[in-house]
């Protein structure tokens, strides 16, 4: 008879983890555009072809 063991990782519950890290703050009047992201022109074009719009690209960059 053989025994099979599986390695498991102990993780803290989701409620104790912080899902976001605040790297700075923006005023309410600040407008963020695609130019504020680090996507290259090739990345932007690839994302457009996949159906992303500008808002989706900004959200993907800052998520």
PDBQT receptor file of N, H, CA, C and O in Angstrom, charges set to zero:
ATOM      1  N   UNK A   1       0.844  -1.174   0.000  1.00  0.00    +0.000 N 
ATOM      2  CA  UNK A   1       0.000   0.000   0.000  1.00  0.00    +0.000 C 
ATOM      3  C   UNK A   1       0.892   1.240   0.000  1.00  0.00    +0.000 C 
ATOM      4  O   UNK A   1       1.819   1.343   0.803  1.00  0.00    +0.000 OA
ATOM      5  N   UNK A   2       0.609   2.179  -0.902  1.00  0.00    +0.000 N 
ATOM      6  H   UNK A   2      -0.144   2.095  -1.554  1.00  0.00    +0.000 HD
ATOM      7  CA  UNK A   2       1.427   3.390  -0.956  1.00  0.00    +0.000 C 
ATOM      8  C   UNK A   2       0.653   4.576  -0.390  1.00  0.00    +0.000 C 
ATOM      9  O   UNK A   2      -0.577   4.618  -0.425  1.00  0.00    +0.000 OA
ATOM     10  N   UNK A   3       1.402   5.524   0.124  1.00  0.00    +0.000 N 
ATOM     11  H   UNK A   3       2.401   5.490   0.152  1.00  0.00    +0.000 HD
ATOM     12  CA  UNK A   3       0.805   6.750   0.661  1.00  0.00    +0.000 C 
ATOM     13  C   UNK A   3       1.157   7.908  -0.262  1.00  0.00    +0.000 C 
ATOM     14  O   UNK A   3       2.290   8.021  -0.729  1.00  0.00    +0.000 OA
ATOM     15  N   UNK A   4       0.201   8.743  -0.512  1.00  0.00    +0.000 N 
ATOM     16  H   UNK A   4      -0.719   8.651  -0.132  1.00  0.00    +0.000 HD
ATOM     17  CA  UNK A   4       0.437   9.933  -1.316  1.00  0.00    +0.000 C 
ATOM     18  C   UNK A   4       0.271  11.159  -0.432  1.00  0.00    +0.000 C 
ATOM     19  O   UNK A   4      -0.726  11.295   0.277  1.00  0.00    +0.000 OA
ATOM     20  N   UNK A   5       1.248  12.043  -0.479  1.00  0.00    +0.000 N 
ATOM     21  H   UNK A   5       2.058  11.933  -1.055  1.00  0.00    +0.000 HD
ATOM     22  CA  UNK A   5       1.203  13.261   0.326  1.00  0.00    +0.000 C 
ATOM     23  C   UNK A   5       1.160  14.466  -0.601  1.00  0.00    +0.000 C 
ATOM     24  O   UNK A   5       1.811  14.491  -1.645  1.00  0.00    +0.000 OA
ATOM     25  N   UNK A   6       0.389  15.452  -0.206  1.00  0.00    +0.000 N 
ATOM     26  H   UNK A   6      -0.141  15.432   0.642  1.00  0.00    +0.000 HD
ATOM     27  CA  UNK A   6       0.281  16.670  -0.990  1.00  0.00    +0.000 C 
ATOM     28  C   UNK A   6       0.780  17.841  -0.145  1.00  0.00    +0.000 C 
ATOM     29  O   UNK A   6       0.353  18.024   0.995  1.00  0.00    +0.000 OA
ATOM     30  N   UNK A   7       1.674  18.618  -0.709  1.00  0.00    +0.000 N 
ATOM     31  H   UNK A   7       2.021  18.470  -1.635  1.00  0.00    +0.000 HD
ATOM     32  CA  UNK A   7       2.169  19.797  -0.011  1.00  0.00    +0.000 C 
ATOM     33  C   UNK A   7       1.089  20.875  -0.033  1.00  0.00    +0.000 C 
ATOM     34  O   UNK A   7       0.485  21.133  -1.075  1.00  0.00    +0.000 OA
ATOM     35  N   UNK A   8       0.851  21.489   1.092  1.00  0.00    +0.000 N 
ATOM     36  H   UNK A   8       1.341  21.279   1.938  1.00  0.00    +0.000 HD
ATOM     37  CA  UNK A   8      -0.132  22.569   1.169  1.00  0.00    +0.000 C 
ATOM     38  C   UNK A   8       0.517  23.792   1.784  1.00  0.00    +0.000 C 
ATOM     39  O   UNK A   8       1.452  23.685   2.577  1.00  0.00    +0.000 OA
ATOM     40  N   UNK A   9       0.018  24.934   1.416  1.00  0.00    +0.000 N 
ATOM     41  H   UNK A   9      -0.742  25.021   0.771  1.00  0.00    +0.000 HD
ATOM     42  CA  UNK A   9       0.503  26.190   1.979  1.00  0.00    +0.000 C 
ATOM     43  C   UNK A   9      -0.558  26.745   2.910  1.00  0.00    +0.000 C 
ATOM     44  O   UNK A   9      -1.745  26.737   2.585  1.00  0.00    +0.000 OA
ATOM     45  N   UNK A  10      -0.137  27.220   4.047  1.00  0.00    +0.000 N 
ATOM     46  H   UNK A  10       0.828  27.227   4.311  1.00  0.00    +0.000 HD
ATOM     47  CA  UNK A  10      -1.046  27.859   4.978  1.00  0.00    +0.000 C 
ATOM     48  C   UNK A  10      -1.126  29.341   4.606  1.00  0.00    +0.000 C 
ATOM     49  O   UNK A  10      -0.105  30.028   4.557  1.00  0.00    +0.000 OA
ATOM     50  N   UNK A  11      -2.326  29.825   4.347  1.00  0.00    +0.000 N 
ATOM     51  H   UNK A  11      -3.155  29.267   4.386  1.00  0.00    +0.000 HD
ATOM     52  CA  UNK A  11      -2.535  31.222   3.978  1.00  0.00    +0.000 C 
ATOM     53  C   UNK A  11      -3.492  31.855   4.961  1.00  0.00    +0.000 C 
ATOM     54  O   UNK A  11      -4.408  31.196   5.453  1.00  0.00    +0.000 OA
ATOM     55  N   UNK A  12      -3.287  33.141   5.255  1.00  0.00    +0.000 N 
ATOM     56  H   UNK A  12      -2.543  33.676   4.855  1.00  0.00    +0.000 HD
ATOM     57  CA  UNK A  12      -4.234  33.808   6.152  1.00  0.00    +0.000 C 
ATOM     58  C   UNK A  12      -5.589  33.946   5.463  1.00  0.00    +0.000 C 
ATOM     59  O   UNK A  12      -5.653  34.003   4.235  1.00  0.00    +0.000 OA
ATOM     60  N   UNK A  13      -6.658  34.001   6.230  1.00  0.00    +0.000 N 
ATOM     61  H   UNK A  13      -6.605  33.955   7.228  1.00  0.00    +0.000 HD
ATOM     62  CA  UNK A  13      -7.986  34.179   5.640  1.00  0.00    +0.000 C 
ATOM     63  C   UNK A  13      -8.056  35.468   4.822  1.00  0.00    +0.000 C 
ATOM     64  O   UNK A  13      -7.345  36.431   5.108  1.00  0.00    +0.000 OA
ATOM     65  N   UNK A  14      -8.907  35.479   3.816  1.00  0.00    +0.000 N 
ATOM     66  H   UNK A  14      -9.484  34.696   3.584  1.00  0.00    +0.000 HD
ATOM     67  CA  UNK A  14      -9.014  36.633   2.924  1.00  0.00    +0.000 C 
ATOM     68  C   UNK A  14      -9.371  37.901   3.686  1.00  0.00    +0.000 C 
ATOM     69  O   UNK A  14      -8.947  38.990   3.298  1.00  0.00    +0.000 OA
ATOM     70  N   UNK A  15     -10.129  37.784   4.744  1.00  0.00    +0.000 N 
ATOM     71  H   UNK A  15     -10.474  36.899   5.059  1.00  0.00    +0.000 HD
ATOM     72  CA  UNK A  15     -10.550  38.966   5.497  1.00  0.00    +0.000 C 
ATOM     73  C   UNK A  15      -9.375  39.666   6.176  1.00  0.00    +0.000 C 
ATOM     74  O   UNK A  15      -9.470  40.855   6.482  1.00  0.00    +0.000 OA
ATOM     75  N   UNK A  16      -8.275  38.962   6.416  1.00  0.00    +0.000 N 
ATOM     76  H   UNK A  16      -8.198  37.997   6.167  1.00  0.00    +0.000 HD
ATOM     77  CA  UNK A  16      -7.140  39.570   7.100  1.00  0.00    +0.000 C 
ATOM     78  C   UNK A  16      -6.114  40.152   6.138  1.00  0.00    +0.000 C 
ATOM     79  O   UNK A  16      -5.199  40.859   6.560  1.00  0.00    +0.000 OA
ATOM     80  N   UNK A  17      -6.260  39.860   4.844  1.00  0.00    +0.000 N 
ATOM     81  H   UNK A  17      -7.004  39.286   4.501  1.00  0.00    +0.000 HD
ATOM     82  CA  UNK A  17      -5.316  40.382   3.860  1.00  0.00    +0.000 C 
ATOM     83  C   UNK A  17      -5.805  41.703   3.298  1.00  0.00    +0.000 C 
ATOM     84  O   UNK A  17      -7.011  41.908   3.158  1.00  0.00    +0.000 OA
ATOM     85  N   UNK A  18      -4.893  42.592   2.977  1.00  0.00    +0.000 N 
ATOM     86  H   UNK A  18      -3.914  42.425   3.091  1.00  0.00    +0.000 HD
ATOM     87  CA  UNK A  18      -5.225  43.857   2.346  1.00  0.00    +0.000 C 
ATOM     88  C   UNK A  18      -5.155  43.664   0.846  1.00  0.00    +0.000 C 
ATOM     89  O   UNK A  18      -4.081  43.371   0.320  1.00  0.00    +0.000 OA
ATOM     90  N   UNK A  19      -6.281  43.820   0.127  1.00  0.00    +0.000 N 
ATOM     91  H   UNK A  19      -7.153  44.058   0.553  1.00  0.00    +0.000 HD
ATOM     92  CA  UNK A  19      -6.266  43.542  -1.311  1.00  0.00    +0.000 C 
ATOM     93  C   UNK A  19      -5.589  44.622  -2.145  1.00  0.00    +0.000 C 
ATOM     94  O   UNK A  19      -5.167  44.345  -3.267  1.00  0.00    +0.000 OA
ATOM     95  N   UNK A  20      -5.474  45.840  -1.634  1.00  0.00    +0.000 N 
ATOM     96  H   UNK A  20      -5.817  46.066  -0.722  1.00  0.00    +0.000 HD
ATOM     97  CA  UNK A  20      -4.910  46.927  -2.417  1.00  0.00    +0.000 C 
ATOM     98  C   UNK A  20      -3.795  47.610  -1.649  1.00  0.00    +0.000 C 
ATOM     99  O   UNK A  20      -3.793  47.622  -0.418  1.00  0.00    +0.000 OA
ATOM    100  N   UNK A  21      -2.857  48.173  -2.373  1.00  0.00    +0.000 N 
ATOM    101  H   UNK A  21      -2.859  48.164  -3.373  1.00  0.00    +0.000 HD
ATOM    102  CA  UNK A  21      -1.790  48.953  -1.784  1.00  0.00    +0.000 C 
ATOM    103  C   UNK A  21      -1.899  50.364  -2.300  1.00  0.00    +0.000 C 
ATOM    104  O   UNK A  21      -1.927  50.582  -3.511  1.00  0.00    +0.000 OA
ATOM    105  N   UNK A  22      -1.962  51.316  -1.414  1.00  0.00    +0.000 N 
ATOM    106  H   UNK A  22      -1.939  51.139  -0.430  1.00  0.00    +0.000 HD
ATOM    107  CA  UNK A  22      -2.081  52.708  -1.804  1.00  0.00    +0.000 C 
ATOM    108  C   UNK A  22      -0.685  53.288  -1.979  1.00  0.00    +0.000 C 
ATOM    109  O   UNK A  22       0.057  53.427  -1.007  1.00  0.00    +0.000 OA
ATOM    110  N   UNK A  23      -0.327  53.624  -3.202  1.00  0.00    +0.000 N 
ATOM    111  H   UNK A  23      -0.930  53.511  -3.992  1.00  0.00    +0.000 HD
ATOM    112  CA  UNK A  23       0.995  54.175  -3.486  1.00  0.00    +0.000 C 
ATOM    113  C   UNK A  23       0.991  55.684  -3.518  1.00  0.00    +0.000 C 
ATOM    114  O   UNK A  23       2.054  56.299  -3.606  1.00  0.00    +0.000 OA
ATOM    115  N   UNK A  24      -0.149  56.284  -3.452  1.00  0.00    +0.000 N 
ATOM    116  H   UNK A  24      -1.013  55.785  -3.380  1.00  0.00    +0.000 HD
ATOM    117  CA  UNK A  24      -0.263  57.726  -3.500  1.00  0.00    +0.000 C 
ATOM    118  C   UNK A  24      -1.721  58.098  -3.481  1.00  0.00    +0.000 C 
ATOM    119  O   UNK A  24      -2.594  57.241  -3.344  1.00  0.00    +0.000 OA
ATOM    120  N   UNK A  25      -1.980  59.374  -3.619  1.00  0.00    +0.000 N 
ATOM    121  H   UNK A  25      -1.270  60.071  -3.730  1.00  0.00    +0.000 HD
ATOM    122  CA  UNK A  25      -3.377  59.794  -3.641  1.00  0.00    +0.000 C 
ATOM    123  C   UNK A  25      -3.578  60.768  -4.792  1.00  0.00    +0.000 C 
ATOM    124  O   UNK A  25      -2.667  61.501  -5.179  1.00  0.00    +0.000 OA
ATOM    125  N   UNK A  26      -4.767  60.757  -5.318  1.00  0.00    +0.000 N 
ATOM    126  H   UNK A  26      -5.507  60.162  -5.004  1.00  0.00    +0.000 HD
ATOM    127  CA  UNK A  26      -5.143  61.643  -6.409  1.00  0.00    +0.000 C 
ATOM    128  C   UNK A  26      -6.290  62.517  -5.932  1.00  0.00    +0.000 C 
ATOM    129  O   UNK A  26      -7.171  62.057  -5.206  1.00  0.00    +0.000 OA
ATOM    130  N   UNK A  27      -6.278  63.769  -6.339  1.00  0.00    +0.000 N 
ATOM    131  H   UNK A  27      -5.562  64.143  -6.929  1.00  0.00    +0.000 HD
ATOM    132  CA  UNK A  27      -7.390  64.633  -5.980  1.00  0.00    +0.000 C 
ATOM    133  C   UNK A  27      -8.615  64.218  -6.787  1.00  0.00    +0.000 C 
ATOM    134  O   UNK A  27      -8.500  63.494  -7.776  1.00  0.00    +0.000 OA
ATOM    135  N   UNK A  28      -9.768  64.674  -6.367  1.00  0.00    +0.000 N 
ATOM    136  H   UNK A  28      -9.861  65.262  -5.564  1.00  0.00    +0.000 HD
ATOM    137  CA  UNK A  28     -11.007  64.291  -7.047  1.00  0.00    +0.000 C 
ATOM    138  C   UNK A  28     -11.051  64.796  -8.487  1.00  0.00    +0.000 C 
ATOM    139  O   UNK A  28     -11.719  64.193  -9.327  1.00  0.00    +0.000 OA
ATOM    140  N   UNK A  29     -10.353  65.890  -8.788  1.00  0.00    +0.000 N 
ATOM    141  H   UNK A  29      -9.810  66.380  -8.106  1.00  0.00    +0.000 HD
ATOM    142  CA  UNK A  29     -10.389  66.473 -10.123  1.00  0.00    +0.000 C 
ATOM    143  C   UNK A  29      -9.406  65.825 -11.094  1.00  0.00    +0.000 C 
ATOM    144  O   UNK A  29      -9.433  66.120 -12.288  1.00  0.00    +0.000 OA
ATOM    145  N   UNK A  30      -8.543  64.949 -10.596  1.00  0.00    +0.000 N 
ATOM    146  H   UNK A  30      -8.521  64.709  -9.625  1.00  0.00    +0.000 HD
ATOM    147  CA  UNK A  30      -7.524  64.339 -11.431  1.00  0.00    +0.000 C 
ATOM    148  C   UNK A  30      -8.154  63.367 -12.422  1.00  0.00    +0.000 C 
ATOM    149  O   UNK A  30      -8.977  62.530 -12.051  1.00  0.00    +0.000 OA
ATOM    150  N   UNK A  31      -7.761  63.487 -13.674  1.00  0.00    +0.000 N 
ATOM    151  H   UNK A  31      -7.092  64.167 -13.976  1.00  0.00    +0.000 HD
ATOM    152  CA  UNK A  31      -8.223  62.565 -14.703  1.00  0.00    +0.000 C 
ATOM    153  C   UNK A  31      -7.053  61.683 -15.120  1.00  0.00    +0.000 C 
ATOM    154  O   UNK A  31      -5.985  62.185 -15.474  1.00  0.00    +0.000 OA
ATOM    155  N   UNK A  32      -7.253  60.389 -15.079  1.00  0.00    +0.000 N 
ATOM    156  H   UNK A  32      -8.120  59.981 -14.791  1.00  0.00    +0.000 HD
ATOM    157  CA  UNK A  32      -6.219  59.432 -15.452  1.00  0.00    +0.000 C 
ATOM    158  C   UNK A  32      -6.550  58.925 -16.851  1.00  0.00    +0.000 C 
ATOM    159  O   UNK A  32      -7.688  58.543 -17.127  1.00  0.00    +0.000 OA
ATOM    160  N   UNK A  33      -5.551  58.923 -17.734  1.00  0.00    +0.000 N 
ATOM    161  H   UNK A  33      -4.628  59.234 -17.510  1.00  0.00    +0.000 HD
ATOM    162  CA  UNK A  33      -5.756  58.474 -19.113  1.00  0.00    +0.000 C 
ATOM    163  C   UNK A  33      -4.785  57.345 -19.437  1.00  0.00    +0.000 C 
ATOM    164  O   UNK A  33      -3.948  56.970 -18.616  1.00  0.00    +0.000 OA
ATOM    165  N   UNK A  34      -4.911  56.817 -20.633  1.00  0.00    +0.000 N 
ATOM    166  H   UNK A  34      -5.591  57.121 -21.301  1.00  0.00    +0.000 HD
ATOM    167  CA  UNK A  34      -4.012  55.740 -21.085  1.00  0.00    +0.000 C 
ATOM    168  C   UNK A  34      -2.565  56.219 -21.059  1.00  0.00    +0.000 C 
ATOM    169  O   UNK A  34      -1.658  55.423 -20.814  1.00  0.00    +0.000 OA
ATOM    170  N   UNK A  35      -2.334  57.507 -21.309  1.00  0.00    +0.000 N 
ATOM    171  H   UNK A  35      -3.070  58.154 -21.508  1.00  0.00    +0.000 HD
ATOM    172  CA  UNK A  35      -0.961  58.030 -21.297  1.00  0.00    +0.000 C 
ATOM    173  C   UNK A  35      -0.323  57.958 -19.923  1.00  0.00    +0.000 C 
ATOM    174  O   UNK A  35       0.901  58.015 -19.808  1.00  0.00    +0.000 OA
ATOM    175  N   UNK A  36      -1.143  57.831 -18.862  1.00  0.00    +0.000 N 
ATOM    176  H   UNK A  36      -2.137  57.784 -18.955  1.00  0.00    +0.000 HD
ATOM    177  CA  UNK A  36      -0.627  57.731 -17.495  1.00  0.00    +0.000 C 
ATOM    178  C   UNK A  36      -0.225  56.304 -17.137  1.00  0.00    +0.000 C 
ATOM    179  O   UNK A  36       0.252  56.055 -16.030  1.00  0.00    +0.000 OA
ATOM    180  N   UNK A  37      -0.411  55.379 -18.052  1.00  0.00    +0.000 N 
ATOM    181  H   UNK A  37      -0.799  55.581 -18.951  1.00  0.00    +0.000 HD
ATOM    182  CA  UNK A  37      -0.029  53.988 -17.810  1.00  0.00    +0.000 C 
ATOM    183  C   UNK A  37       1.302  53.706 -18.489  1.00  0.00    +0.000 C 
ATOM    184  O   UNK A  37       1.841  54.558 -19.195  1.00  0.00    +0.000 OA
ATOM    185  N   UNK A  38       1.815  52.535 -18.276  1.00  0.00    +0.000 N 
ATOM    186  H   UNK A  38       1.377  51.843 -17.702  1.00  0.00    +0.000 HD
ATOM    187  CA  UNK A  38       3.082  52.160 -18.893  1.00  0.00    +0.000 C 
ATOM    188  C   UNK A  38       2.911  51.218 -20.068  1.00  0.00    +0.000 C 
ATOM    189  O   UNK A  38       3.879  50.604 -20.517  1.00  0.00    +0.000 OA
ATOM    190  N   UNK A  39       1.675  51.093 -20.578  1.00  0.00    +0.000 N 
ATOM    191  H   UNK A  39       0.888  51.591 -20.213  1.00  0.00    +0.000 HD
ATOM    192  CA  UNK A  39       1.463  50.206 -21.716  1.00  0.00    +0.000 C 
ATOM    193  C   UNK A  39       2.191  50.747 -22.937  1.00  0.00    +0.000 C 
ATOM    194  O   UNK A  39       2.117  51.940 -23.232  1.00  0.00    +0.000 OA
ATOM    195  N   UNK A  40       2.884  49.881 -23.635  1.00  0.00    +0.000 N 
ATOM    196  H   UNK A  40       2.944  48.912 -23.395  1.00  0.00    +0.000 HD
ATOM    197  CA  UNK A  40       3.530  50.294 -24.882  1.00  0.00    +0.000 C 
ATOM    198  C   UNK A  40       2.459  50.413 -25.961  1.00  0.00    +0.000 C 
ATOM    199  O   UNK A  40       1.330  49.958 -25.779  1.00  0.00    +0.000 OA
ATOM    200  N   UNK A  41       2.820  51.025 -27.084  1.00  0.00    +0.000 N 
ATOM    201  H   UNK A  41       3.737  51.394 -27.232  1.00  0.00    +0.000 HD
ATOM    202  CA  UNK A  41       1.875  51.153 -28.197  1.00  0.00    +0.000 C 
ATOM    203  C   UNK A  41       1.422  49.779 -28.686  1.00  0.00    +0.000 C 
ATOM    204  O   UNK A  41       0.259  49.590 -29.039  1.00  0.00    +0.000 OA
ATOM    205  N   UNK A  42       2.354  48.821 -28.703  1.00  0.00    +0.000 N 
ATOM    206  H   UNK A  42       3.299  48.975 -28.416  1.00  0.00    +0.000 HD
ATOM    207  CA  UNK A  42       2.008  47.466 -29.129  1.00  0.00    +0.000 C 
ATOM    208  C   UNK A  42       1.019  46.824 -28.164  1.00  0.00    +0.000 C 
ATOM    209  O   UNK A  42       0.065  46.168 -28.582  1.00  0.00    +0.000 OA
ATOM    210  N   UNK A  43       1.258  47.020 -26.852  1.00  0.00    +0.000 N 
ATOM    211  H   UNK A  43       2.033  47.553 -26.512  1.00  0.00    +0.000 HD
ATOM    212  CA  UNK A  43       0.334  46.485 -25.851  1.00  0.00    +0.000 C 
ATOM    213  C   UNK A  43      -1.054  47.101 -26.005  1.00  0.00    +0.000 C 
ATOM    214  O   UNK A  43      -2.067  46.404 -25.948  1.00  0.00    +0.000 OA
ATOM    215  N   UNK A  44      -1.083  48.416 -26.202  1.00  0.00    +0.000 N 
ATOM    216  H   UNK A  44      -0.260  48.982 -26.248  1.00  0.00    +0.000 HD
ATOM    217  CA  UNK A  44      -2.369  49.101 -26.353  1.00  0.00    +0.000 C 
ATOM    218  C   UNK A  44      -3.122  48.596 -27.577  1.00  0.00    +0.000 C 
ATOM    219  O   UNK A  44      -4.332  48.375 -27.519  1.00  0.00    +0.000 OA
ATOM    220  N   UNK A  45      -2.415  48.415 -28.673  1.00  0.00    +0.000 N 
ATOM    221  H   UNK A  45      -1.433  48.595 -28.721  1.00  0.00    +0.000 HD
ATOM    222  CA  UNK A  45      -3.068  47.934 -29.888  1.00  0.00    +0.000 C 
ATOM    223  C   UNK A  45      -3.578  46.506 -29.694  1.00  0.00    +0.000 C 
ATOM    224  O   UNK A  45      -4.680  46.173 -30.130  1.00  0.00    +0.000 OA
ATOM    225  N   UNK A  46      -2.781  45.670 -29.044  1.00  0.00    +0.000 N 
ATOM    226  H   UNK A  46      -1.886  45.941 -28.690  1.00  0.00    +0.000 HD
ATOM    227  CA  UNK A  46      -3.193  44.292 -28.775  1.00  0.00    +0.000 C 
ATOM    228  C   UNK A  46      -4.444  44.273 -27.889  1.00  0.00    +0.000 C 
ATOM    229  O   UNK A  46      -5.355  43.473 -28.105  1.00  0.00    +0.000 OA
ATOM    230  N   UNK A  47      -4.477  45.163 -26.891  1.00  0.00    +0.000 N 
ATOM    231  H   UNK A  47      -3.737  45.812 -26.715  1.00  0.00    +0.000 HD
ATOM    232  CA  UNK A  47      -5.631  45.225 -26.001  1.00  0.00    +0.000 C 
ATOM    233  C   UNK A  47      -6.866  45.738 -26.749  1.00  0.00    +0.000 C 
ATOM    234  O   UNK A  47      -7.974  45.252 -26.522  1.00  0.00    +0.000 OA
ATOM    235  N   UNK A  48      -6.679  46.715 -27.635  1.00  0.00    +0.000 N 
ATOM    236  H   UNK A  48      -5.778  47.110 -27.819  1.00  0.00    +0.000 HD
ATOM    237  CA  UNK A  48      -7.810  47.208 -28.430  1.00  0.00    +0.000 C 
ATOM    238  C   UNK A  48      -8.390  46.098 -29.300  1.00  0.00    +0.000 C 
ATOM    239  O   UNK A  48      -9.608  45.957 -29.410  1.00  0.00    +0.000 OA
ATOM    240  N   UNK A  49      -7.506  45.310 -29.918  1.00  0.00    +0.000 N 
ATOM    241  H   UNK A  49      -6.517  45.424 -29.828  1.00  0.00    +0.000 HD
ATOM    242  CA  UNK A  49      -7.961  44.197 -30.743  1.00  0.00    +0.000 C 
ATOM    243  C   UNK A  49      -8.691  43.132 -29.921  1.00  0.00    +0.000 C 
ATOM    244  O   UNK A  49      -9.541  42.410 -30.442  1.00  0.00    +0.000 OA
ATOM    245  N   UNK A  50      -8.356  43.042 -28.643  1.00  0.00    +0.000 N 
ATOM    246  H   UNK A  50      -7.666  43.629 -28.219  1.00  0.00    +0.000 HD
ATOM    247  CA  UNK A  50      -9.018  42.086 -27.757  1.00  0.00    +0.000 C 
ATOM    248  C   UNK A  50     -10.315  42.642 -27.192  1.00  0.00    +0.000 C 
ATOM    249  O   UNK A  50     -11.011  41.947 -26.453  1.00  0.00    +0.000 OA
ATOM    250  N   UNK A  51     -10.653  43.891 -27.529  1.00  0.00    +0.000 N 
ATOM    251  H   UNK A  51     -10.087  44.456 -28.130  1.00  0.00    +0.000 HD
ATOM    252  CA  UNK A  51     -11.918  44.465 -27.096  1.00  0.00    +0.000 C 
ATOM    253  C   UNK A  51     -11.825  45.414 -25.916  1.00  0.00    +0.000 C 
ATOM    254  O   UNK A  51     -12.856  45.844 -25.397  1.00  0.00    +0.000 OA
ATOM    255  N   UNK A  52     -10.620  45.754 -25.476  1.00  0.00    +0.000 N 
ATOM    256  H   UNK A  52      -9.783  45.405 -25.897  1.00  0.00    +0.000 HD
ATOM    257  CA  UNK A  52     -10.463  46.689 -24.372  1.00  0.00    +0.000 C 
ATOM    258  C   UNK A  52     -10.668  48.108 -24.886  1.00  0.00    +0.000 C 
ATOM    259  O   UNK A  52     -10.286  48.428 -26.012  1.00  0.00    +0.000 OA
ATOM    260  N   UNK A  53     -11.271  48.957 -24.058  1.00  0.00    +0.000 N 
ATOM    261  H   UNK A  53     -11.581  48.697 -23.143  1.00  0.00    +0.000 HD
ATOM    262  CA  UNK A  53     -11.306  50.376 -24.381  1.00  0.00    +0.000 C 
ATOM    263  C   UNK A  53     -10.350  51.094 -23.424  1.00  0.00    +0.000 C 
ATOM    264  O   UNK A  53      -9.671  50.445 -22.628  1.00  0.00    +0.000 OA
ATOM    265  N   UNK A  54     -10.295  52.414 -23.495  1.00  0.00    +0.000 N 
ATOM    266  H   UNK A  54     -10.846  52.941 -24.142  1.00  0.00    +0.000 HD
ATOM    267  CA  UNK A  54      -9.358  53.168 -22.674  1.00  0.00    +0.000 C 
ATOM    268  C   UNK A  54      -9.564  52.959 -21.181  1.00  0.00    +0.000 C 
ATOM    269  O   UNK A  54      -8.599  52.828 -20.427  1.00  0.00    +0.000 OA
ATOM    270  N   UNK A  55     -10.825  52.929 -20.755  1.00  0.00    +0.000 N 
ATOM    271  H   UNK A  55     -11.608  53.035 -21.367  1.00  0.00    +0.000 HD
ATOM    272  CA  UNK A  55     -11.113  52.729 -19.339  1.00  0.00    +0.000 C 
ATOM    273  C   UNK A  55     -10.624  51.353 -18.883  1.00  0.00    +0.000 C 
ATOM    274  O   UNK A  55     -10.049  51.220 -17.802  1.00  0.00    +0.000 OA
ATOM    275  N   UNK A  56     -10.853  50.343 -19.702  1.00  0.00    +0.000 N 
ATOM    276  H   UNK A  56     -11.320  50.451 -20.579  1.00  0.00    +0.000 HD
ATOM    277  CA  UNK A  56     -10.390  48.993 -19.367  1.00  0.00    +0.000 C 
ATOM    278  C   UNK A  56      -8.872  48.953 -19.237  1.00  0.00    +0.000 C 
ATOM    279  O   UNK A  56      -8.342  48.286 -18.348  1.00  0.00    +0.000 OA
ATOM    280  N   UNK A  57      -8.173  49.659 -20.114  1.00  0.00    +0.000 N 
ATOM    281  H   UNK A  57      -8.603  50.200 -20.836  1.00  0.00    +0.000 HD
ATOM    282  CA  UNK A  57      -6.701  49.668 -20.066  1.00  0.00    +0.000 C 
ATOM    283  C   UNK A  57      -6.191  50.339 -18.808  1.00  0.00    +0.000 C 
ATOM    284  O   UNK A  57      -5.246  49.856 -18.183  1.00  0.00    +0.000 OA
ATOM    285  N   UNK A  58      -6.811  51.455 -18.429  1.00  0.00    +0.000 N 
ATOM    286  H   UNK A  58      -7.578  51.847 -18.937  1.00  0.00    +0.000 HD
ATOM    287  CA  UNK A  58      -6.395  52.148 -17.202  1.00  0.00    +0.000 C 
ATOM    288  C   UNK A  58      -6.694  51.272 -15.994  1.00  0.00    +0.000 C 
ATOM    289  O   UNK A  58      -5.862  51.163 -15.093  1.00  0.00    +0.000 OA
ATOM    290  N   UNK A  59      -7.861  50.648 -15.959  1.00  0.00    +0.000 N 
ATOM    291  H   UNK A  59      -8.537  50.737 -16.691  1.00  0.00    +0.000 HD
ATOM    292  CA  UNK A  59      -8.210  49.793 -14.845  1.00  0.00    +0.000 C 
ATOM    293  C   UNK A  59      -7.252  48.601 -14.746  1.00  0.00    +0.000 C 
ATOM    294  O   UNK A  59      -6.861  48.210 -13.646  1.00  0.00    +0.000 OA
ATOM    295  N   UNK A  60      -6.878  48.027 -15.883  1.00  0.00    +0.000 N 
ATOM    296  H   UNK A  60      -7.196  48.344 -16.777  1.00  0.00    +0.000 HD
ATOM    297  CA  UNK A  60      -5.949  46.898 -15.872  1.00  0.00    +0.000 C 
ATOM    298  C   UNK A  60      -4.574  47.317 -15.372  1.00  0.00    +0.000 C 
ATOM    299  O   UNK A  60      -3.915  46.551 -14.670  1.00  0.00    +0.000 OA
ATOM    300  N   UNK A  61      -4.135  48.512 -15.720  1.00  0.00    +0.000 N 
ATOM    301  H   UNK A  61      -4.671  49.135 -16.291  1.00  0.00    +0.000 HD
ATOM    302  CA  UNK A  61      -2.823  48.987 -15.286  1.00  0.00    +0.000 C 
ATOM    303  C   UNK A  61      -2.790  49.204 -13.782  1.00  0.00    +0.000 C 
ATOM    304  O   UNK A  61      -1.817  48.834 -13.124  1.00  0.00    +0.000 OA
ATOM    305  N   UNK A  62      -3.849  49.804 -13.228  1.00  0.00    +0.000 N 
ATOM    306  H   UNK A  62      -4.639  50.104 -13.762  1.00  0.00    +0.000 HD
ATOM    307  CA  UNK A  62      -3.869  50.157 -11.826  1.00  0.00    +0.000 C 
ATOM    308  C   UNK A  62      -4.441  49.067 -10.936  1.00  0.00    +0.000 C 
ATOM    309  O   UNK A  62      -4.583  49.280  -9.732  1.00  0.00    +0.000 OA
ATOM    310  N   UNK A  63      -4.772  47.907 -11.488  1.00  0.00    +0.000 N 
ATOM    311  H   UNK A  63      -4.656  47.734 -12.466  1.00  0.00    +0.000 HD
ATOM    312  CA  UNK A  63      -5.291  46.830 -10.642  1.00  0.00    +0.000 C 
ATOM    313  C   UNK A  63      -4.195  45.896 -10.198  1.00  0.00    +0.000 C 
ATOM    314  O   UNK A  63      -4.458  44.932  -9.479  1.00  0.00    +0.000 OA
TER     315      UNK A  63
